[in-house]
Amino acid sequence: MEKDNTLASDKKATSEGTEEAITIVSDVTKENVEKTINGVKDVAKNVKSKAKKVTTAVKKTAAKRTISKKIDVGLYVQYQGKEISKGTILEEVYKEWTKSHKITELKTLDVYIKVEEDTAYCLVNGEIKINIKLS
């Protein structure tokens, strides 16, 4: 019977030790989980803060672009007593373009003014050329 008592007391001690070890491990695990959660929260706050900064910068840039689109810029070329405006050149380009194309086909327009030749060279949609005499 002494054997049975010894076994029973060993089992009881082992079971108490196991419960204590499980409690310690679960407490450590809870601490680690809480630390991890707090770490994730900190990272989320940093990401949110940086996202707000980027969003603000994008909004400011978009606002600047919108403002620049609203400004009507006048452009005048003066040379040897002659003057021609951007509007006059554009009117002439539209007249020439609409003789053989629809106005909606005009996508890009690059104008090169060569004052010594008294001519504006126009590159339409990157390929078609229109030459306009300035005088």
DSSP file (Angstrom, degrees, kcal/mol; ACC not computed):
  #  RESIDUE AA STRUCTURE BP1 BP2  ACC     N-H-->O    O-->H-N    N-H-->O    O-->H-N    TCO  KAPPA ALPHA  PHI   PSI    X-CA   Y-CA   Z-CA
    1    1 A M     >        0   0    0      0, 0.0     4,-2.3     0, 0.0     5,-0.2   0.000 360.0 360.0 360.0 -27.8    0.0    0.0    0.0
    2    2 A E  H  >  +     0   0    0      1,-0.2     4,-2.4     2,-0.2     5,-0.2   0.880 360.0  55.8 -62.7 -34.3    2.9    2.3    0.6
    3    3 A K  H  > S+     0   0    0      1,-0.2     4,-2.7     2,-0.2    -1,-0.2   0.931 106.5  49.4 -61.1 -44.8    3.6    2.1   -3.1
    4    4 A D  H  > S+     0   0    0      1,-0.2     4,-2.5     2,-0.2    -2,-0.2   0.897 111.2  49.6 -62.6 -40.6    0.1    3.2   -4.0
    5    5 A N  H  X S+     0   0    0     -4,-2.3     4,-2.5     2,-0.2    -1,-0.2   0.896 111.8  48.7 -65.0 -39.7    0.4    6.2   -1.6
    6    6 A T  H  X S+     0   0    0     -4,-2.4     4,-2.6     2,-0.2    -2,-0.2   0.923 112.8  47.4 -66.0 -44.3    3.7    7.1   -3.1
    7    7 A L  H  X S+     0   0    0     -4,-2.7     4,-2.7     2,-0.2    -2,-0.2   0.906 112.5  49.7 -62.5 -41.9    2.4    6.9   -6.6
    8    8 A A  H  X S+     0   0    0     -4,-2.5     4,-2.3     2,-0.2    -2,-0.2   0.907 113.0  45.8 -65.7 -41.4   -0.7    8.9   -5.6
    9    9 A S  H  X S+     0   0    0     -4,-2.5     4,-2.5     2,-0.2    -2,-0.2   0.884 113.0  50.4 -70.9 -36.2    1.4   11.6   -3.9
   10   10 A D  H  X S+     0   0    0     -4,-2.6     4,-2.8     2,-0.2    -2,-0.2   0.919 111.6  48.4 -63.3 -43.1    3.8   11.7   -6.9
   11   11 A K  H  X S+     0   0    0     -4,-2.7     4,-2.7     2,-0.2    -2,-0.2   0.905 112.2  49.4 -62.6 -41.1    0.8   12.0   -9.3
   12   12 A K  H  X S+     0   0    0     -4,-2.3     4,-2.4     2,-0.2    -2,-0.2   0.918 113.3  45.6 -65.6 -43.5   -0.6   14.8   -7.1
   13   13 A A  H  X S+     0   0    0     -4,-2.5     4,-2.6     2,-0.2    -2,-0.2   0.910 114.4  48.9 -65.4 -42.4    2.7   16.7   -7.0
   14   14 A T  H  X S+     0   0    0     -4,-2.8     4,-2.5     1,-0.2    -2,-0.2   0.919 111.7  48.7 -63.2 -43.3    3.2   16.2  -10.8
   15   15 A S  H  X S+     0   0    0     -4,-2.7     4,-2.4     2,-0.2    -2,-0.2   0.890 112.5  47.9 -65.9 -39.5   -0.3   17.4  -11.5
   16   16 A E  H  X S+     0   0    0     -4,-2.4     4,-2.2     2,-0.2    -1,-0.2   0.905 113.3  48.5 -66.7 -40.7    0.1   20.5   -9.3
   17   17 A G  H  X S+     0   0    0     -4,-2.6     4,-2.4     2,-0.2    -2,-0.2   0.883 111.7  49.7 -64.8 -39.4    3.5   21.2  -10.9
   18   18 A T  H  X S+     0   0    0     -4,-2.5     4,-2.8     2,-0.2    -2,-0.2   0.925 110.4  49.1 -66.3 -44.7    1.9   20.8  -14.4
   19   19 A E  H  X S+     0   0    0     -4,-2.4     4,-2.4     1,-0.2    -2,-0.2   0.906 112.4  48.7 -61.0 -41.4   -0.9   23.2  -13.5
   20   20 A E  H  X S+     0   0    0     -4,-2.2     4,-2.3     2,-0.2    -1,-0.2   0.904 112.1  48.6 -65.4 -41.4    1.5   25.7  -12.2
   21   21 A A  H  X S+     0   0    0     -4,-2.4     4,-2.8     2,-0.2    -2,-0.2   0.904 111.4  49.8 -65.3 -41.7    3.7   25.4  -15.3
   22   22 A I  H  X S+     0   0    0     -4,-2.8     4,-2.9     2,-0.2    -2,-0.2   0.912 110.6  50.5 -62.9 -42.5    0.6   25.8  -17.6
   23   23 A T  H  X S+     0   0    0     -4,-2.4     4,-2.2     2,-0.2    -2,-0.2   0.915 112.3  46.6 -61.9 -43.8   -0.5   28.9  -15.6
   24   24 A I  H  X S+     0   0    0     -4,-2.3     4,-2.6     2,-0.2    -2,-0.2   0.933 114.1  47.4 -64.0 -46.3    3.0   30.4  -16.0
   25   25 A V  H  X S+     0   0    0     -4,-2.8     4,-2.8     1,-0.2    -2,-0.2   0.914 112.4  49.0 -62.6 -43.1    3.1   29.6  -19.7
   26   26 A S  H  X S+     0   0    0     -4,-2.9     4,-2.6     2,-0.2    -1,-0.2   0.881 111.4  50.1 -66.2 -36.3   -0.4   31.0  -20.3
   27   27 A D  H  X S+     0   0    0     -4,-2.2     4,-2.3     2,-0.2    -2,-0.2   0.924 112.9  46.1 -65.0 -43.3    0.6   34.2  -18.4
   28   28 A V  H  X S+     0   0    0     -4,-2.6     4,-2.6     2,-0.2    -2,-0.2   0.915 113.0  50.1 -64.0 -42.6    3.7   34.6  -20.5
   29   29 A T  H  X S+     0   0    0     -4,-2.8     4,-2.8     2,-0.2    -2,-0.2   0.911 109.4  50.9 -62.9 -42.6    1.7   33.9  -23.7
   30   30 A K  H  X S+     0   0    0     -4,-2.6     4,-2.7     2,-0.2    -1,-0.2   0.912 110.7  49.7 -60.2 -42.7   -0.9   36.5  -22.7
   31   31 A E  H  X S+     0   0    0     -4,-2.3     4,-2.8     2,-0.2    -2,-0.2   0.931 112.0  47.5 -61.7 -45.5    1.9   39.0  -22.1
   32   32 A N  H  X S+     0   0    0     -4,-2.6     4,-2.8     2,-0.2    -2,-0.2   0.904 112.3  49.3 -63.0 -41.4    3.4   38.2  -25.5
   33   33 A V  H  X S+     0   0    0     -4,-2.8     4,-2.8     2,-0.2    -1,-0.2   0.924 112.1  48.2 -63.9 -43.9    0.0   38.5  -27.2
   34   34 A E  H  X S+     0   0    0     -4,-2.7     4,-2.7     2,-0.2    -2,-0.2   0.908 112.4  48.8 -63.5 -41.9   -0.6   41.8  -25.5
   35   35 A K  H  X S+     0   0    0     -4,-2.8     4,-2.6     2,-0.2    -2,-0.2   0.923 112.8  48.2 -62.6 -43.4    2.8   43.1  -26.5
   36   36 A T  H  X S+     0   0    0     -4,-2.8     4,-2.6     2,-0.2    -2,-0.2   0.922 111.7  49.2 -63.5 -43.6    2.2   42.0  -30.0
   37   37 A I  H  X S+     0   0    0     -4,-2.8     4,-2.4     2,-0.2    -2,-0.2   0.926 112.1  48.4 -61.2 -44.8   -1.2   43.6  -30.1
   38   38 A N  H  X S+     0   0    0     -4,-2.7     4,-2.3     2,-0.2    -1,-0.2   0.893 111.3  51.0 -62.9 -39.3    0.3   46.8  -28.8
   39   39 A G  H  X S+     0   0    0     -4,-2.6     4,-2.3     2,-0.2    -2,-0.2   0.918 110.4  48.4 -62.8 -43.8    3.0   46.7  -31.4
   40   40 A V  H  X S+     0   0    0     -4,-2.6     4,-2.6     1,-0.2    -2,-0.2   0.891 110.2  52.4 -63.7 -40.1    0.5   46.2  -34.2
   41   41 A K  H  X S+     0   0    0     -4,-2.4     4,-2.3     2,-0.2    -1,-0.2   0.912 109.2  49.6 -62.0 -42.3   -1.5   49.1  -32.9
   42   42 A D  H  X S+     0   0    0     -4,-2.3     4,-2.2     2,-0.2    -2,-0.2   0.921 111.7  48.0 -62.8 -44.1    1.6   51.3  -32.9
   43   43 A V  H  X S+     0   0    0     -4,-2.3     4,-2.6     1,-0.2    -2,-0.2   0.915 110.8  51.7 -62.6 -42.5    2.4   50.3  -36.5
   44   44 A A  H  X S+     0   0    0     -4,-2.6     4,-2.6     1,-0.2    -1,-0.2   0.897 108.9  50.5 -61.6 -40.9   -1.2   50.9  -37.5
   45   45 A K  H  X S+     0   0    0     -4,-2.3     4,-2.5     2,-0.2    -1,-0.2   0.912 111.3  48.5 -63.2 -42.3   -1.1   54.4  -36.0
   46   46 A N  H  X S+     0   0    0     -4,-2.2     4,-2.5     2,-0.2    -2,-0.2   0.915 112.4  47.9 -64.0 -43.2    2.2   55.2  -37.8
   47   47 A V  H  X S+     0   0    0     -4,-2.6     4,-2.6     2,-0.2    -2,-0.2   0.920 112.4  49.2 -63.1 -43.6    0.7   53.9  -41.1
   48   48 A K  H  X S+     0   0    0     -4,-2.6     4,-2.1     2,-0.2    -2,-0.2   0.909 111.4  49.8 -62.3 -42.4   -2.4   56.0  -40.6
   49   49 A S  H  X S+     0   0    0     -4,-2.5     4,-1.9     2,-0.2    -2,-0.2   0.925 112.9  45.8 -62.7 -45.6   -0.4   59.1  -39.8
   50   50 A K  H  X S+     0   0    0     -4,-2.5     4,-2.4     1,-0.2    -2,-0.2   0.873 110.4  54.4 -66.4 -37.0    1.8   58.7  -42.9
   51   51 A A  H  X S+     0   0    0     -4,-2.6     4,-2.6     1,-0.2    -1,-0.2   0.892 107.2  51.0 -63.7 -39.3   -1.3   58.0  -45.1
   52   52 A K  H  X S+     0   0    0     -4,-2.1     4,-2.5     2,-0.2    -1,-0.2   0.914 110.0  50.0 -63.1 -42.4   -2.8   61.3  -43.8
   53   53 A K  H  X S+     0   0    0     -4,-1.9     4,-2.3     2,-0.2    -2,-0.2   0.919 112.8  46.0 -62.3 -43.9    0.4   63.1  -44.7
   54   54 A V  H  X S+     0   0    0     -4,-2.4     4,-2.6     2,-0.2    -2,-0.2   0.918 112.3  50.8 -65.1 -43.6    0.4   61.6  -48.2
   55   55 A T  H  X S+     0   0    0     -4,-2.6     4,-2.5     1,-0.2    -2,-0.2   0.909 110.6  49.3 -60.3 -43.0   -3.3   62.3  -48.8
   56   56 A T  H  X S+     0   0    0     -4,-2.5     4,-2.3     2,-0.2    -1,-0.2   0.919 111.4  49.1 -62.7 -44.0   -2.8   65.9  -47.7
   57   57 A A  H  X S+     0   0    0     -4,-2.3     4,-2.3     2,-0.2    -2,-0.2   0.903 111.5  49.5 -63.2 -41.3    0.2   66.3  -50.1
   58   58 A V  H  X S+     0   0    0     -4,-2.6     4,-2.7     2,-0.2    -1,-0.2   0.911 110.5  50.1 -64.4 -42.4   -1.8   64.8  -53.0
   59   59 A K  H  X S+     0   0    0     -4,-2.5     4,-2.4     2,-0.2    -2,-0.2   0.910 110.9  49.2 -62.7 -41.7   -4.7   67.1  -52.3
   60   60 A K  H  X S+     0   0    0     -4,-2.3     4,-2.1     2,-0.2    -2,-0.2   0.911 112.3  48.1 -64.0 -42.5   -2.4   70.1  -52.3
   61   61 A T  H  X S+     0   0    0     -4,-2.3     4,-2.2     2,-0.2    -2,-0.2   0.915 111.8  49.4 -64.4 -43.3   -0.8   69.1  -55.5
   62   62 A A  H  X S+     0   0    0     -4,-2.7     4,-2.3     1,-0.2    -1,-0.2   0.894 109.8  51.9 -62.7 -39.6   -4.2   68.5  -57.2
   63   63 A A  H  X S+     0   0    0     -4,-2.4     4,-2.3     1,-0.2    -1,-0.2   0.902 108.5  51.0 -64.1 -40.6   -5.3   71.9  -56.0
   64   64 A K  H  X S+     0   0    0     -4,-2.1     4,-2.2     2,-0.2    -2,-0.2   0.909 110.7  48.8 -62.7 -42.0   -2.2   73.5  -57.5
   65   65 A R  H  X S+     0   0    0     -4,-2.2     4,-1.6     1,-0.2    -2,-0.2   0.901 110.6  51.0 -65.3 -40.3   -2.9   71.8  -60.9
   66   66 A T  H  X S+     0   0    0     -4,-2.3     4,-1.2     1,-0.2    -2,-0.2   0.917 110.0  49.7 -63.3 -43.2   -6.5   72.9  -60.8
   67   67 A I  H  X S+     0   0    0     -4,-2.3     4,-0.9     1,-0.2     3,-0.5   0.912 108.8  52.2 -62.2 -42.8   -5.5   76.5  -60.2
   68   68 A S  H  < S+     0   0    0     -4,-2.2     3,-0.3     1,-0.2    -1,-0.2   0.814 106.4  54.2 -67.2 -28.0   -3.0   76.4  -63.0
   69   69 A K  H  < S+     0   0    0     -4,-1.6    -1,-0.2     1,-0.2    -2,-0.2   0.793 104.8  55.1 -72.9 -27.0   -5.7   75.1  -65.4
   70   70 A K  H  < S+     0   0    0     -4,-1.2     2,-0.5    -3,-0.5    -1,-0.2   0.677  86.7  93.9 -80.2 -17.7   -8.0   78.0  -64.5
   71   71 A I     <  -     0   0    0     -4,-0.9     2,-0.7    -3,-0.3    -4,-0.0  -0.643  68.9-145.2 -82.0 125.6   -5.5   80.7  -65.4
   72   72 A D        -     0   0    0     -2,-0.5     2,-0.5     2,-0.0    -2,-0.1  -0.814  17.0-154.0 -90.5 116.1   -5.8   82.0  -68.9
   73   73 A V        -     0   0    0     -2,-0.7     2,-0.4     2,-0.0    13,-0.0  -0.791   1.7-150.1 -96.9 126.5   -2.3   82.8  -70.1
   74   74 A G        -     0   0    0     -2,-0.5     2,-0.4    12,-0.1    11,-0.0  -0.803  13.8-169.6 -92.9 135.3   -1.8   85.5  -72.8
   75   75 A L        +     0   0    0     -2,-0.4    11,-2.3     2,-0.0     2,-0.4  -0.992   6.3 178.3-129.8 127.6    1.2   85.0  -75.0
   76   76 A Y  E     -A   85   0A   0     -2,-0.4     2,-0.5     9,-0.2     9,-0.2  -0.986  15.6-154.9-130.4 137.8    2.5   87.6  -77.5
   77   77 A V  E     -A   84   0A   0      7,-2.8     7,-2.0    -2,-0.4     2,-0.4  -0.961  13.7-172.2-111.8 125.5    5.4   87.5  -79.8
   78   78 A Q  E     +A   83   0A   0     -2,-0.5     2,-0.3     5,-0.2     5,-0.2  -0.966  13.5 157.8-120.0 132.0    6.9   90.9  -80.8
   79   79 A Y  E >   -A   82   0A   0      3,-2.0     3,-1.7    -2,-0.4    -2,-0.0  -0.911  65.7 -15.4-156.9 124.9    9.6   91.2  -83.4
   80   80 A Q  T 3  S-     0   0    0     -2,-0.3     3,-0.1     1,-0.3    -1,-0.0   0.879 129.0 -45.5  47.8  50.9   10.6   94.1  -85.6
   81   81 A G  T 3  S+     0   0    0      1,-0.3     2,-0.3     0, 0.0    -1,-0.3   0.474 116.8 111.0  79.6   1.8    7.5   96.1  -85.0
   82   82 A K  E <   -A   79   0A   0     -3,-1.7    -3,-2.0     2,-0.0     2,-0.4  -0.773  44.8-168.6-106.9 154.0    5.1   93.2  -85.5
   83   83 A E  E     +A   78   0A   0     -2,-0.3     2,-0.4    -5,-0.2    -5,-0.2  -0.996   7.3 178.0-143.0 137.3    3.0   91.4  -82.8
   84   84 A I  E     -A   77   0A   0     -7,-2.0    -7,-2.8    -2,-0.4     2,-0.2  -0.998  16.9-144.0-137.7 141.8    1.0   88.2  -82.9
   85   85 A S  E  >  -A   76   0A   0     -2,-0.4     4,-1.9    -9,-0.2    -9,-0.2  -0.592  25.9-113.8-103.8 164.6   -0.9   86.6  -80.0
   86   86 A K  H  > S+     0   0    0    -11,-2.3     4,-2.6     1,-0.2     5,-0.2   0.899 116.8  55.6 -58.7 -42.6   -1.5   83.1  -79.0
   87   87 A G  H  > S+     0   0    0    -12,-0.2     4,-2.4     1,-0.2    -1,-0.2   0.888 105.7  50.3 -61.0 -41.0   -5.2   83.5  -79.8
   88   88 A T  H  > S+     0   0    0      2,-0.2     4,-2.0     1,-0.2    -1,-0.2   0.919 111.7  47.9 -64.4 -43.6   -4.5   84.5  -83.4
   89   89 A I  H  X S+     0   0    0     -4,-1.9     4,-2.3     1,-0.2    -2,-0.2   0.927 112.1  49.4 -63.0 -44.6   -2.1   81.6  -83.9
   90   90 A L  H  X S+     0   0    0     -4,-2.6     4,-2.6     1,-0.2    -2,-0.2   0.894 108.5  53.0 -63.8 -40.4   -4.7   79.1  -82.5
   91   91 A E  H  X S+     0   0    0     -4,-2.4     4,-2.3     1,-0.2    -1,-0.2   0.922 110.6  47.5 -59.6 -44.3   -7.5   80.5  -84.6
   92   92 A E  H  X S+     0   0    0     -4,-2.0     4,-2.4     2,-0.2    -2,-0.2   0.894 111.1  50.8 -65.1 -40.4   -5.4   80.0  -87.8
   93   93 A V  H  X S+     0   0    0     -4,-2.3     4,-2.8     2,-0.2    -2,-0.2   0.929 110.9  48.9 -62.8 -44.6   -4.4   76.5  -86.7
   94   94 A Y  H  X S+     0   0    0     -4,-2.6     4,-2.6     2,-0.2    -2,-0.2   0.902 110.5  51.1 -62.5 -41.3   -8.1   75.6  -86.1
   95   95 A K  H  X S+     0   0    0     -4,-2.3     4,-0.6     1,-0.2    -1,-0.2   0.944 114.7  42.6 -60.0 -48.3   -9.1   77.1  -89.5
   96   96 A E  H >X S+     0   0    0     -4,-2.4     3,-0.7     1,-0.2     4,-0.5   0.904 115.5  49.6 -64.8 -41.9   -6.4   75.0  -91.3
   97   97 A W  H >X S+     0   0    0     -4,-2.8     4,-1.6     1,-0.2     3,-1.2   0.908 106.8  53.5 -65.6 -43.4   -7.2   71.9  -89.3
   98   98 A T  H 3< S+     0   0    0     -4,-2.6    -1,-0.2     1,-0.3    -2,-0.2   0.592  91.9  75.2 -74.5  -8.6  -10.9   72.0  -89.9
   99   99 A K  H << S+     0   0    0     -3,-0.7    -1,-0.3    -4,-0.6    -2,-0.2   0.849 120.5   8.6 -66.2 -32.9  -10.5   72.2  -93.7
  100  100 A S  H << S+     0   0    0     -3,-1.2     2,-0.3    -4,-0.5    -2,-0.2   0.430 128.9  42.3-128.9  -1.6   -9.5   68.5  -93.7
  101  101 A H  S  < S-     0   0    0     -4,-1.6     2,-0.3    -5,-0.1    -1,-0.1  -0.919  79.5-100.2-141.3 165.1  -10.2   67.1  -90.2
  102  102 A K    >   -     0   0    0     -2,-0.3     3,-1.4     1,-0.1     4,-0.3  -0.646  31.4-125.5 -82.7 147.1  -12.7   67.2  -87.4
  103  103 A I  G >  S+     0   0    0     -2,-0.3     3,-1.3     1,-0.3    -1,-0.1   0.809 109.2  63.5 -63.0 -29.4  -11.9   69.5  -84.5
  104  104 A T  G 3  S+     0   0    0      1,-0.3    -1,-0.3     3,-0.0    -2,-0.0   0.670  91.1  66.3 -70.4 -15.7  -12.3   66.5  -82.1
  105  105 A E  G <  S+     0   0    0     -3,-1.4     2,-0.7     2,-0.0    -1,-0.3   0.639  77.3  98.2 -78.2 -13.4   -9.4   64.7  -83.8
  106  106 A L    <   +     0   0    0     -3,-1.3     3,-0.1    -4,-0.3    18,-0.0  -0.666  39.8 154.2 -78.6 112.8   -7.0   67.4  -82.5
  107  107 A K        +     0   0    0     -2,-0.7     2,-0.3     1,-0.4    -1,-0.2   0.806  61.8  17.0-107.5 -47.6   -5.4   66.0  -79.4
  108  108 A T        -     0   0    0      2,-0.0    17,-2.6     0, 0.0     2,-0.4  -0.953  59.1-168.1-130.5 151.1   -2.0   67.7  -79.1
  109  109 A L  E     -B  124   0B   0     -2,-0.3     2,-0.5    15,-0.2    15,-0.2  -0.965   3.5-176.3-142.2 121.6   -0.6   70.9  -80.5
  110  110 A D  E     -B  123   0B   0     13,-2.4    13,-3.1    -2,-0.4     2,-0.5  -0.979  11.3-162.4-116.9 128.1    3.0   72.1  -80.5
  111  111 A V  E     -B  122   0B   0     -2,-0.5     2,-0.5    11,-0.2    11,-0.2  -0.944   6.3-170.0-116.2 127.5    3.7   75.5  -82.0
  112  112 A Y  E     -B  121   0B   0      9,-3.4     9,-3.6    -2,-0.5     2,-0.6  -0.972  10.0-157.1-115.8 118.8    7.2   76.6  -83.0
  113  113 A I  E     -B  120   0B   0     -2,-0.5     2,-0.7     7,-0.2     7,-0.2  -0.857   8.5-172.2-102.1 121.0    7.5   80.3  -83.9
  114  114 A K  E >>> -B  119   0B   0      5,-2.9     5,-1.8    -2,-0.6     3,-1.1  -0.864   2.6-174.9-112.4  95.9   10.4   81.2  -86.1
  115  115 A V  G >45S+     0   0    0     -2,-0.7     3,-0.7     1,-0.3    -1,-0.2   0.816  78.6  60.4 -66.4 -33.2   10.3   85.0  -86.1
  116  116 A E  G 345S+     0   0    0      1,-0.3    -1,-0.3     2,-0.1    -2,-0.0   0.756 113.2  39.0 -68.2 -21.2   13.1   85.5  -88.7
  117  117 A E  G <45S-     0   0    0     -3,-1.1    -1,-0.3     2,-0.2    -2,-0.2   0.435 106.6-129.4-101.1  -3.0   11.0   83.5  -91.2
  118  118 A D  T <<5 +     0   0    0     -3,-0.7    16,-2.6    -4,-0.6    17,-0.5   0.877  68.7 120.2  57.3  40.8    7.7   85.2  -90.0
  119  119 A T  E   < -BC 114 133B   0     -5,-1.8    -5,-2.9    14,-0.2     2,-0.5  -0.985  57.1-147.2-139.3 144.5    6.2   81.7  -89.7
  120  120 A A  E     -BC 113 132B   0     12,-2.9    12,-2.5    -2,-0.3     2,-0.5  -0.966  17.9-154.5-108.6 122.1    4.6   79.6  -87.0
  121  121 A Y  E     -BC 112 131B   0     -9,-3.6    -9,-3.4    -2,-0.5     2,-0.5  -0.861  11.8-161.4 -98.7 125.8    5.2   75.8  -87.5
  122  122 A C  E     -BC 111 130B   0      8,-2.9     8,-2.2    -2,-0.5     2,-0.6  -0.918  11.9-161.7-116.3 131.1    2.5   73.7  -85.9
  123  123 A L  E     -BC 110 129B   0    -13,-3.1   -13,-2.4    -2,-0.5     2,-0.5  -0.947  15.3-162.6-109.8 113.4    2.9   70.0  -85.1
  124  124 A V  E >>  -BC 109 128B   0      4,-3.4     3,-2.1    -2,-0.6     4,-2.0  -0.856  70.0 -12.6-105.0 128.8   -0.6   68.5  -84.6
  125  125 A N  T 34 S-     0   0    0    -17,-2.6    -1,-0.2    -2,-0.5   -16,-0.1   0.779 122.1 -67.2  53.4  30.3   -0.9   65.1  -82.8
  126  126 A G  T 34 S+     0   0    0     -3,-0.3    -1,-0.3   -18,-0.2     3,-0.1   0.463 131.3  43.5  78.0   1.3    2.8   64.6  -83.1
  127  127 A E  T <4 S+     0   0    0     -3,-2.1     2,-0.3     1,-0.2    -2,-0.2   0.614  81.1  83.2-144.4 -40.5    2.9   64.3  -86.9
  128  128 A I  E  <  -C  124   0B   0     -4,-2.0    -4,-3.4     1,-0.0     2,-0.4  -0.588  61.1-148.8 -83.2 133.9    0.8   66.6  -89.1
  129  129 A K  E     -C  123   0B   0     -2,-0.3     2,-0.4    -6,-0.2    -6,-0.2  -0.843  15.1-176.2-108.0 137.1    2.4   70.0  -89.8
  130  130 A I  E     -C  122   0B   0     -8,-2.2    -8,-2.9    -2,-0.4     2,-0.5  -0.999  10.9-157.1-127.3 128.3    0.6   73.2  -90.4
  131  131 A N  E     -C  121   0B   0     -2,-0.4     2,-0.5   -10,-0.2   -10,-0.2  -0.915   9.0-169.0-108.1 130.9    2.6   76.3  -91.4
  132  132 A I  E     -C  120   0B   0    -12,-2.5   -12,-2.9    -2,-0.5     2,-0.3  -0.975  19.0-134.8-123.7 125.3    1.1   79.8  -90.7
  133  133 A K  E     -C  119   0B   0     -2,-0.5   -14,-0.2   -14,-0.2   -15,-0.1  -0.626  13.2-152.4 -74.4 133.1    2.4   83.0  -92.0
  134  134 A L              0   0    0    -16,-2.6   -15,-0.1    -2,-0.3    -1,-0.1   0.670 360.0 360.0 -84.8 -17.8    2.5   85.6  -89.2
  135  135 A S              0   0    0    -17,-0.5    -1,-0.2   -53,-0.1   -16,-0.1   0.473 360.0 360.0 -98.5 360.0    2.1   88.8  -91.2
